[in-house]
């Protein structure tokens, strides 16, 4: 009795909860993906990082600003000097000052190399966006599959609860009339409660998936999602002959491989920049001096540069060389990883597909027909409760095998697209 009360409480609770949800949204897989690509905040944030990298390219194109220096200005009157023409009104006859403007000229193609380096960073951010998309698409699609799988289970158990409730009511009447034993009624009622508990568990799983999907699609908390697509087998037939092609596709399309290849390019360009940095920049200047030497108004030009005696940038050059080797190893590791993942996922798919081929289209229809027949014969007492319960267990078990096979095939197919790095 406690179990019955506990179950009924949860059914009432979930019924109340459902009543509070104001917006039921029925969408298909394609609609969900379109909504995801438009609304997802992680994708939007990653796109902004691309824009930031493009802004750094713009910044790298600018030359260094010229530097203006004004010095040697005496703000007080100085005696025993040769008077000079006034600067402003009568002021400036005894004033000295100098001014200099200086422009740094980058040598050894540093500016061009830095621009190219920043452009490689833009490419890297684009590959990062592809990687974010790849990860989130896999999560979205597998969550949709799980959601549909649980919705199908929910329908299965709702149908069985509806049917067994009628049987339980009929048996309660027969028990009251003394036509059956109490043990038969209790056995049937126990099965009804078991189905209801399973339904509650499924509703909890669906609510968790709702949270995940609404976060991915950026939907309001009060909305309730129903995926209207059925759970079906993937249409595409896969062959082992395609493995070499998929491995080549992974090398060209997998974002994690493209990211490490881009790191190689970045490291190579950075080495060029570090080699260029050991060449000193030149600073050209033009100076004016008023009253500071034998000439009243002196104009001169100059050039300055660091003497590369102590610092030849050797440490940074060595680090850049090591980064090239490191990124090369990472690329090779990711390529090998992708090949192993493709083979593993494909083998899992084929093993599950072999089971699915034994479940022809008429098998599920035959199961449903047999269940209807057993329910009818059980009502007419042509078969015993033990026979009916045994077949009900077989029916539920086989229905779950069909649903599990469909779910696993969809998930393995999506995992294969994930490890290849491209929709097949």
C-alpha distance (Angstrom), angle and dihedral (degrees) to the residues before:
residue distance angle dihedral
X1 . . .
X2 3.83 . .
X3 3.81 89.7 .
X4 3.80 90.8 51.3
X5 3.83 92.1 50.0
X6 3.83 90.6 46.7
X7 3.81 92.0 50.8
X8 3.80 93.9 46.4
X9 3.83 89.9 50.0
X10 3.79 91.3 55.8
X11 3.78 92.6 46.0
X12 3.82 89.2 51.9
X13 3.82 90.6 45.8
X14 3.79 94.0 52.6
X15 3.79 90.5 43.9
X16 3.82 89.7 53.6
X17 3.82 91.1 45.8
X18 3.80 91.6 51.7
X19 3.79 90.1 51.5
X20 3.81 90.0 58.1
X21 3.83 92.6 57.3
X22 3.76 107.0 95.4
X23 3.79 103.3 -176.3
X24 3.81 121.5 53.9
X25 3.78 112.0 -173.2
X26 3.80 120.4 -165.9
X27 3.80 112.6 -164.1
X28 3.78 138.9 159.5
X29 3.78 128.8 -131.1
X30 3.81 94.9 -95.6
X31 3.81 92.3 48.1
X32 3.82 90.2 49.8
X33 3.82 91.5 51.8
X34 3.81 91.8 48.4
X35 3.81 90.0 50.5
X36 3.81 90.2 47.0
X37 3.83 93.7 52.2
X38 3.82 91.0 48.9
X39 3.80 101.4 42.4
X40 3.79 110.5 25.8
X41 3.81 109.8 120.4
X42 3.82 95.3 -154.0
X43 3.81 89.5 59.0
X44 3.81 92.0 46.5
X45 3.83 90.9 49.5
X46 3.81 91.7 49.7
X47 3.82 90.7 50.3
X48 3.81 88.4 54.1
X49 3.81 89.1 54.2
X50 3.82 88.0 56.9
X51 3.81 88.8 52.6
X52 3.81 89.8 49.7
X53 3.81 90.6 52.4
X54 3.83 90.2 49.1
X55 3.81 88.4 52.0
X56 3.83 88.9 54.8
X57 3.83 88.7 55.0
X58 3.81 89.3 54.1
X59 3.81 90.5 49.1
X60 3.81 92.6 49.3
X61 3.82 90.6 58.5
X62 3.81 94.1 64.5
X63 3.79 120.8 97.5
X64 3.83 118.3 -126.8
X65 3.80 112.1 -87.8
X66 3.82 117.5 -104.6
X67 3.79 115.2 -106.7
X68 3.81 121.5 -129.3
X69 3.82 119.5 -160.6
X70 3.82 126.9 -174.3
X71 3.80 116.4 -173.6
X72 3.82 147.1 147.4
X73 3.82 91.1 54.0
X74 3.82 113.5 157.1
X75 3.78 111.7 -157.7
X76 3.78 94.0 -169.8
X77 3.81 131.9 67.4
X78 3.78 114.6 -90.5
X79 3.85 120.1 -157.5
X80 3.79 130.6 -152.6
X81 3.78 94.2 40.7
X82 3.74 132.1 113.4
X83 3.77 110.7 -93.0
X84 3.78 117.7 -118.4
X85 3.80 133.6 -162.8
X86 3.80 113.9 -73.7
X87 3.81 118.5 -100.7
X88 3.79 102.2 -155.5
X89 3.81 117.8 14.0
X90 3.84 105.4 -49.6
X91 3.84 92.5 -23.8
X92 3.77 122.6 106.3
X93 3.79 104.2 38.9
X94 3.82 90.4 118.9
X95 3.83 97.9 30.3
X96 3.76 127.6 112.5
X97 3.82 126.3 -167.6
X98 3.79 141.5 154.3
X99 3.80 132.0 -151.0
X100 3.79 130.4 -165.7
X101 3.79 133.9 -176.6
X102 3.80 118.0 -160.2
X103 3.82 131.5 -170.2
X104 3.81 123.6 -166.9
X105 3.81 115.0 -141.7
X106 3.79 114.1 -160.0
X107 3.78 112.7 -136.0
X108 3.81 135.4 -155.6
X109 3.83 92.5 34.5
X110 3.83 93.8 -70.3
X111 3.81 93.4 149.4
X112 3.81 93.8 49.3
X113 3.81 92.2 45.6
X114 3.81 91.3 49.7
X115 3.82 91.0 51.3
X116 3.81 90.0 51.1
X117 3.81 89.5 48.4
X118 3.80 91.4 53.3
X119 3.82 90.7 48.5
X120 3.80 89.2 55.0
X121 3.82 87.8 52.9
X122 3.82 88.8 55.1
X123 3.81 89.1 54.3
X124 3.80 88.6 49.1
X125 3.80 91.6 53.8
X126 3.80 89.9 50.5
X127 3.81 90.0 53.5
X128 3.80 88.9 47.6
X129 3.81 88.0 55.5
X130 3.80 89.5 51.6
X131 3.81 89.8 50.7
X132 3.82 91.8 49.9
X133 3.82 88.9 49.5
X134 3.80 91.8 48.1
X135 3.81 93.1 51.1
X136 3.80 95.1 43.8
X137 3.81 94.1 44.4
X138 3.77 90.2 54.6
X139 3.81 90.8 48.6
X140 3.82 92.1 46.5
X141 3.80 95.9 47.1
X142 3.80 95.0 44.8
X143 3.80 90.8 46.8
X144 3.82 89.6 51.0
X145 3.81 89.2 50.6
X146 3.81 91.0 49.8
X147 3.80 90.1 47.6
X148 3.82 93.3 51.2
X149 3.81 89.8 44.4
X150 3.79 91.0 54.7
X151 3.81 92.1 44.0
X152 3.83 89.2 54.2
X153 3.81 90.2 48.9
X154 3.78 89.2 48.6
X155 3.82 91.0 54.6
X156 3.81 90.2 47.7
X157 3.80 93.5 53.2
X158 3.81 94.1 40.2
X159 3.81 89.2 55.6
X160 3.81 91.8 48.2
X161 3.82 91.8 46.9
X162 3.80 90.5 50.6
X163 3.81 91.1 50.3
X164 3.80 97.0 43.1
X165 3.82 92.5 46.4
X166 3.81 88.3 61.0
X167 3.80 90.2 48.9
X168 3.82 91.7 47.3
X169 3.81 91.8 50.4
X170 3.80 90.6 49.3
X171 3.82 91.4 48.6
X172 3.81 91.3 48.7
X173 3.81 88.9 56.6
X174 3.80 90.1 48.2
X175 3.81 90.1 48.6
X176 3.81 91.0 52.1
X177 3.80 88.5 51.9
X178 3.79 91.0 49.1
X179 3.81 94.3 -119.1
X180 3.84 96.3 123.8
X181 3.77 136.9 32.8
X182 3.79 121.2 -100.6
X183 3.81 90.9 -121.3
X184 3.83 91.1 64.6
X185 3.79 91.8 51.8
X186 3.84 92.5 46.6
X187 3.83 90.9 49.5
X188 3.80 91.0 53.5
X189 3.81 93.1 44.2
X190 3.81 90.7 49.5
X191 3.80 89.5 54.9
X192 3.81 90.5 50.5
X193 3.82 91.4 51.6
X194 3.81 91.0 47.2
X195 3.81 90.6 54.5
X196 3.81 91.2 48.2
X197 3.80 91.9 51.3
X198 3.78 89.4 51.0
X199 3.81 89.2 50.6
X200 3.82 90.7 52.5
X201 3.81 90.2 51.2
X202 3.82 89.9 51.3
X203 3.81 91.3 49.5
X204 3.80 89.3 53.3
X205 3.82 90.8 50.7
X206 3.80 90.5 49.0
X207 3.80 91.4 51.3
X208 3.81 90.1 53.0
X209 3.81 90.4 50.4
X210 3.80 88.7 48.0
X211 3.81 88.8 59.3
X212 3.82 91.4 50.5
X213 3.78 94.8 46.6
X214 3.80 95.2 45.2
X215 3.81 89.2 51.6
X216 3.82 90.7 51.3
X217 3.82 94.5 44.9
X218 3.84 95.1 37.4
X219 3.80 94.7 -125.7
X220 3.83 127.2 161.1
X221 3.81 117.4 -88.9
X222 3.82 92.6 -118.9
X223 3.80 94.1 56.8
X224 3.80 119.9 102.8
X225 3.80 119.3 -151.3
X226 3.79 125.7 -144.7
X227 3.80 116.6 -176.8
X228 3.80 105.4 -144.5
X229 3.82 97.4 -165.8
X230 3.83 116.1 97.8
X231 3.78 122.8 -125.5
X232 3.82 105.1 -99.0
X233 3.79 137.1 165.6
X234 3.84 116.3 -94.6
X235 3.81 108.9 -94.3
X236 3.81 97.5 -143.9
X237 3.80 116.8 93.0
X238 3.81 113.1 -139.3
X239 3.79 125.9 -150.6
X240 3.80 132.8 -166.9
X241 3.81 87.2 -129.0
X242 3.81 87.9 72.2
X243 3.82 94.5 61.3
X244 3.85 96.0 92.9
X245 3.81 90.2 48.2
X246 3.82 91.6 50.4
X247 3.80 90.9 49.7
X248 3.81 90.3 52.8
X249 3.81 89.9 46.9
X250 3.82 89.9 52.2
X251 3.82 91.2 53.9
X252 3.80 89.9 52.7
X253 3.81 101.0 36.8
X254 3.81 113.0 24.8
X255 3.82 106.4 108.2
X256 3.83 94.3 -146.8
X257 3.83 89.4 56.6
X258 3.81 91.8 44.3
X259 3.82 89.7 49.9
X260 3.83 92.5 55.0
X261 3.82 91.2 44.3
X262 3.78 87.9 51.9
X263 3.80 89.1 50.1
X264 3.81 87.8 55.7
X265 3.81 90.1 53.9
X266 3.79 90.2 46.2
X267 3.81 92.0 49.6
X268 3.82 91.7 49.0
X269 3.80 92.4 49.4
X270 3.80 90.6 44.7
X271 3.82 89.2 54.7
X272 3.81 88.7 54.3
X273 3.80 89.9 50.2
X274 3.81 93.0 47.6
X275 3.81 90.3 50.8
X276 3.79 88.7 50.6
X277 3.82 91.9 50.1
X278 3.80 91.2 65.1
X279 3.83 87.0 68.1
X280 3.84 109.1 83.1
X281 3.80 119.8 -120.5
X282 3.80 118.8 -121.5
X283 3.80 122.9 -122.9
X284 3.82 114.3 -159.2
X285 3.79 117.9 -165.3
X286 3.78 140.8 -174.5
X287 3.84 116.6 -158.6
X288 3.80 136.5 -170.2
X289 3.82 123.7 -161.7
X290 3.83 123.6 -170.1
X291 3.74 117.1 -161.7
X292 3.75 96.6 -15.8
X293 3.81 102.3 111.1
X294 3.80 143.0 11.7
X295 3.79 90.0 -61.7
X296 3.75 117.9 71.8
X297 3.84 93.8 -144.3
X298 3.78 112.9 21.9
X299 3.83 124.3 -172.7
X300 3.81 119.7 -175.2
X301 3.79 140.5 164.5
X302 3.80 129.1 -140.1
X303 3.78 145.1 175.0
X304 3.81 130.2 -149.2
X305 3.80 135.8 -175.7
X306 3.79 138.8 163.6
X307 3.77 117.8 -95.6
X308 3.83 106.6 -126.4
X309 3.79 94.9 -141.1
X310 3.81 104.3 121.8
X311 3.84 105.3 15.2
X312 3.81 115.5 50.8
X313 3.84 92.9 158.9
X314 3.81 89.8 -112.2
X315 3.81 95.5 146.7
X316 3.80 94.6 53.5
X317 3.81 91.0 45.0
X318 3.82 91.0 52.5
X319 3.82 91.0 47.7
X320 3.83 90.7 51.1
X321 3.83 90.8 51.6
X322 3.81 90.9 51.1
X323 3.83 90.3 48.7
X324 3.82 89.4 57.5
X325 3.82 90.9 54.6
X326 3.81 92.0 44.4
X327 3.82 94.7 51.2
X328 3.82 90.2 45.8
X329 3.82 90.1 56.3
X330 3.83 90.6 47.5
X331 3.81 91.0 53.2
X332 3.80 92.2 50.2
X333 3.82 90.3 47.1
X334 3.82 92.4 51.4
X335 3.81 92.5 47.7
X336 3.82 91.1 51.4
X337 3.81 89.9 45.7
X338 3.81 91.4 51.8
X339 3.81 92.3 50.9
X340 3.82 92.3 51.2
X341 3.82 91.8 46.2
X342 3.82 92.6 50.2
X343 3.82 92.7 51.5
X344 3.82 92.8 45.3
X345 3.82 95.8 48.3
X346 3.82 92.1 44.1
X347 3.81 91.4 52.7
X348 3.81 91.0 50.2
X349 3.80 89.7 49.5
X350 3.82 93.2 50.5
X351 3.82 92.8 48.6
X352 3.80 91.0 52.0
X353 3.80 91.5 43.5
X354 3.81 90.2 57.1
X355 3.80 88.9 59.4
X356 3.81 91.6 47.2
X357 3.81 91.6 53.6
X358 3.80 89.1 62.7
X359 3.81 89.7 56.2
X360 3.80 101.5 74.2
X361 3.79 122.6 -173.0
X362 3.82 94.4 -96.6
X363 3.82 95.3 51.4
X364 3.81 95.3 79.0
X365 3.81 91.8 44.5
X366 3.80 89.7 51.2
X367 3.82 90.1 51.4
X368 3.82 91.8 52.3
X369 3.80 91.1 48.2
X370 3.80 92.5 50.2
X371 3.80 91.4 49.9
X372 3.81 91.1 53.0
X373 3.80 89.2 49.2
X374 3.82 93.1 49.5
X375 3.82 92.0 48.4
X376 3.80 90.5 51.6
X377 3.82 93.1 47.7
X378 3.79 90.8 46.1
X379 3.81 91.3 53.9
X380 3.80 89.4 49.3
X381 3.83 88.2 47.0
X382 3.80 90.9 -123.3
X383 3.81 88.7 131.5
X384 3.78 130.1 35.3
X385 3.78 126.3 -109.8
X386 3.80 89.2 -110.7
X387 3.82 90.9 57.4
X388 3.79 91.8 46.4
X389 3.82 93.6 47.8
X390 3.80 91.8 46.7
X391 3.78 91.1 52.8
X392 3.83 91.6 44.5
X393 3.82 89.5 55.1
X394 3.81 89.6 47.9
X395 3.81 91.0 48.2
X396 3.81 94.3 49.8
X397 3.81 91.3 44.2
X398 3.80 93.3 51.4
X399 3.80 92.8 44.7
X400 3.81 88.3 53.4
X401 3.82 91.1 48.8
X402 3.82 88.8 54.8
X403 3.82 92.6 47.3
X404 3.82 92.8 44.2
X405 3.81 91.2 50.5
X406 3.81 92.2 50.3
X407 3.81 91.6 47.2
X408 3.80 94.4 47.1
X409 3.81 92.9 47.3
X410 3.81 90.7 51.5
X411 3.79 92.0 47.5
X412 3.82 94.1 46.7
X413 3.80 90.1 47.5
X414 3.81 90.5 51.2
X415 3.81 90.4 46.0
X416 3.81 88.8 52.2
X417 3.82 90.3 53.4
X418 3.80 88.0 47.7
X419 3.83 95.3 52.7
X420 3.83 92.0 43.1
X421 3.80 89.2 49.6
X422 3.80 95.4 -134.3
X423 3.81 139.5 72.8
X424 3.79 108.8 -97.2
